[in-house]
Amino acid sequence: MPDWLMWTILAVALGVAEVFTLTFVLGLVAVAALVAALLGALGLPVAVQVIGFAATSAAGIVLVRPIIQRQLARGPDTRSGADALVGRSGLVLREVDGDRGLIKLSGEEWSARCIDEDLVIPVGTHVDVMEIDGATAVVYPREALP
């Protein structure tokens, strides 16, 4: 059996094992086995194939795996639903205080309350959404009030 075929079989076996473990180690070693298979298909000696396999495996585990893990740990960059409204600007439609009020936010009317309970925000003031609490936007005025 040719060397390249043995490396290819190893790569497939490692790839299948990676699907079940999701460690990102076996997949990178499978890629290294494919590199060794390519070297074998080019007719290079077994020693060169093994060196290529070892070097590619080490490079993948040391260089690529940390990048993959870091990207997976970050989570999604896009916010959706109510979370996407945090940081947006709204316009006060009905006076906002620490308990109640109404703002126009992203084309919709939202109940609102001021994050500073002692502050009353008049109609027509632009506010920034600090958080969403249920169906209520918690806001703070964009400019200082007189």
Kinemage of the C-alpha trace (Angstrom):
@kinemage 1
@onewidth
@group {chain A} dominant
@subgroup {mainchain}
@vectorlist {calphas} color= white
{ca met a 1} P 0.000 0.000 0.000
{ca pro a 2} L 1.442 3.421 -0.959
{ca asp a 3} L 2.528 5.783 1.806
{ca trp a 4} L 0.212 8.571 0.658
{ca leu a 5} L -2.808 6.250 0.933
{ca met a 6} L -1.944 5.342 4.543
{ca trp a 7} L -1.623 9.040 5.423
{ca thr a 8} L -4.975 9.746 3.738
{ca ile a 9} L -6.691 6.953 5.690
{ca leu a 10} L -5.180 8.346 8.903
{ca ala a 11} L -6.414 11.843 7.993
{ca val a 12} L -9.959 10.583 7.383
{ca ala a 13} L -9.964 8.623 10.665
{ca leu a 14} L -8.714 11.650 12.597
{ca gly a 15} L -11.261 13.893 10.886
{ca val a 16} L -14.097 11.562 11.870
{ca ala a 17} L -12.786 11.418 15.442
{ca glu a 18} L -12.684 15.245 15.525
{ca val a 19} L -16.372 15.385 14.644
{ca phe a 20} L -17.145 13.422 17.811
{ca thr a 21} L -14.699 15.184 20.158
{ca leu a 22} L -14.707 18.823 18.913
{ca thr a 23} L -11.325 19.470 20.536
{ca phe a 24} L -9.786 21.053 17.411
{ca val a 25} L -6.682 18.957 18.042
{ca leu a 26} L -7.574 15.898 15.997
{ca gly a 27} L -8.740 18.049 13.087
{ca leu a 28} L -5.443 19.892 12.993
{ca val a 29} L -3.541 16.600 13.147
{ca ala a 30} L -5.763 15.326 10.306
{ca val a 31} L -4.655 18.320 8.216
{ca ala a 32} L -1.050 17.437 9.046
{ca ala a 33} L -1.701 13.880 7.840
{ca leu a 34} L -3.001 15.317 4.562
{ca val a 35} L 0.214 17.319 4.227
{ca ala a 36} L 2.191 14.103 4.775
{ca ala a 37} L -0.006 12.366 2.183
{ca leu a 38} L 0.809 15.127 -0.311
{ca leu a 39} L 4.509 14.723 0.412
{ca gly a 40} L 4.141 10.958 -0.103
{ca ala a 41} L 2.260 11.483 -3.363
{ca leu a 42} L 5.150 13.643 -4.556
{ca gly a 43} L 7.434 10.645 -3.995
{ca leu a 44} L 9.408 12.058 -1.072
{ca pro a 45} L 10.925 9.596 1.427
{ca val a 46} L 9.041 8.499 4.559
{ca ala a 47} L 11.409 10.497 6.799
{ca val a 48} L 10.420 13.730 5.007
{ca gln a 49} L 6.738 12.759 5.295
{ca val a 50} L 7.074 12.207 9.052
{ca ile a 51} L 8.932 15.511 9.490
{ca gly a 52} L 6.227 17.301 7.480
{ca phe a 53} L 3.531 15.636 9.577
{ca ala a 54} L 5.239 16.565 12.864
{ca ala a 55} L 5.937 20.160 11.827
{ca thr a 56} L 2.420 20.758 10.528
{ca ser a 57} L 0.873 19.168 13.637
{ca ala a 58} L 2.981 21.288 15.964
{ca ala a 59} L 2.293 24.475 14.024
{ca gly a 60} L -1.441 23.796 14.004
{ca ile a 61} L -1.660 23.044 17.700
{ca val a 62} L 0.622 25.866 18.807
{ca leu a 63} L -0.467 28.588 16.360
{ca val a 64} L -3.946 27.834 15.016
{ca arg a 65} L -5.739 26.183 17.948
{ca pro a 66} L -5.409 29.186 20.330
{ca ile a 67} L -6.888 31.450 17.652
{ca ile a 68} L -9.840 29.097 17.160
{ca gln a 69} L -10.475 28.851 20.900
{ca arg a 70} L -10.276 32.627 21.335
{ca gln a 71} L -12.806 33.172 18.546
{ca leu a 72} L -15.195 30.603 19.995
{ca ala a 73} L -14.952 32.105 23.480
{ca arg a 74} L -15.819 35.599 22.221
{ca gly a 75} L -19.325 34.744 21.194
{ca pro a 76} L -21.330 36.599 18.607
{ca asp a 77} L -20.540 40.253 17.908
{ca thr a 78} L -24.040 41.148 16.821
{ca arg a 79} L -26.759 41.862 19.323
{ca ser a 80} L -30.376 41.157 18.520
{ca gly a 81} L -33.800 41.823 19.977
{ca ala a 82} L -33.976 44.165 22.942
{ca asp a 83} L -30.199 43.924 23.466
{ca ala a 84} L -29.693 45.674 20.128
{ca leu a 85} L -31.526 48.759 21.454
{ca val a 86} L -29.025 49.427 24.245
{ca gly a 87} L -26.893 52.422 23.290
{ca arg a 88} L -29.417 53.778 20.801
{ca ser a 89} L -30.910 57.246 20.968
{ca gly a 90} L -34.592 57.970 21.505
{ca leu a 91} L -36.882 60.998 21.704
{ca val a 92} L -39.056 61.710 24.750
{ca leu a 93} L -42.752 61.789 23.789
{ca arg a 94} L -44.143 61.998 27.336
{ca glu a 95} L -42.161 63.273 30.333
{ca val a 96} L -39.826 60.608 31.728
{ca asp a 97} L -39.056 60.292 35.432
{ca gly a 98} L -37.818 57.518 37.695
{ca asp a 99} L -41.106 55.587 37.359
{ca arg a 100} L -42.684 56.198 33.962
{ca gly a 101} L -42.566 57.938 30.627
{ca leu a 102} L -42.761 57.335 26.888
{ca ile a 103} L -40.072 57.570 24.202
{ca lys a 104} L -39.826 56.945 20.487
{ca leu a 105} L -37.095 54.376 19.894
{ca ser a 106} L -36.261 52.817 16.525
{ca gly a 107} L -39.608 53.944 15.112
{ca glu a 108} L -41.634 52.449 17.969
{ca glu a 109} L -43.087 53.855 21.166
{ca trp a 110} L -41.513 52.393 24.290
{ca ser a 111} L -42.370 52.860 27.926
{ca ala a 112} L -39.381 54.390 29.655
{ca arg a 113} L -37.979 55.401 33.002
{ca cys a 114} L -34.965 57.478 33.904
{ca ile a 115} L -31.937 55.711 35.359
{ca asp a 116} L -31.569 58.708 37.732
{ca glu a 117} L -34.757 58.516 39.827
{ca asp a 118} L -34.524 62.192 40.870
{ca leu a 119} L -34.316 63.468 37.298
{ca val a 120} L -37.326 64.469 35.174
{ca ile a 121} L -36.711 64.511 31.410
{ca pro a 122} L -39.022 66.854 29.470
{ca val a 123} L -40.779 66.151 26.155
{ca gly a 124} L -38.590 66.643 23.081
{ca thr a 125} L -35.326 65.703 24.814
{ca his a 126} L -33.026 63.183 23.162
{ca val a 127} L -32.107 60.297 25.456
{ca asp a 128} L -29.714 57.365 25.305
{ca val a 129} L -30.928 53.889 26.192
{ca met a 130} L -28.789 52.521 29.017
{ca glu a 131} L -30.557 49.151 29.350
{ca ile a 132} L -33.801 47.364 28.613
{ca asp a 133} L -35.731 46.157 31.656
{ca gly a 134} L -38.534 43.916 30.409
{ca ala a 135} L -40.586 46.156 28.108
{ca thr a 136} L -39.199 49.377 29.576
{ca ala a 137} L -36.249 51.347 28.265
{ca val a 138} L -34.043 52.738 31.015
{ca val a 139} L -32.761 56.056 29.699
{ca tyr a 140} L -30.583 59.071 30.473
{ca pro a 141} L -30.667 62.466 28.709
{ca arg a 142} L -28.107 62.931 25.956
{ca glu a 143} L -27.453 66.600 26.863
{ca ala a 144} L -27.405 68.209 30.300
{ca leu a 145} L -30.830 69.454 31.365
{ca pro a 146} L -31.286 73.097 32.400
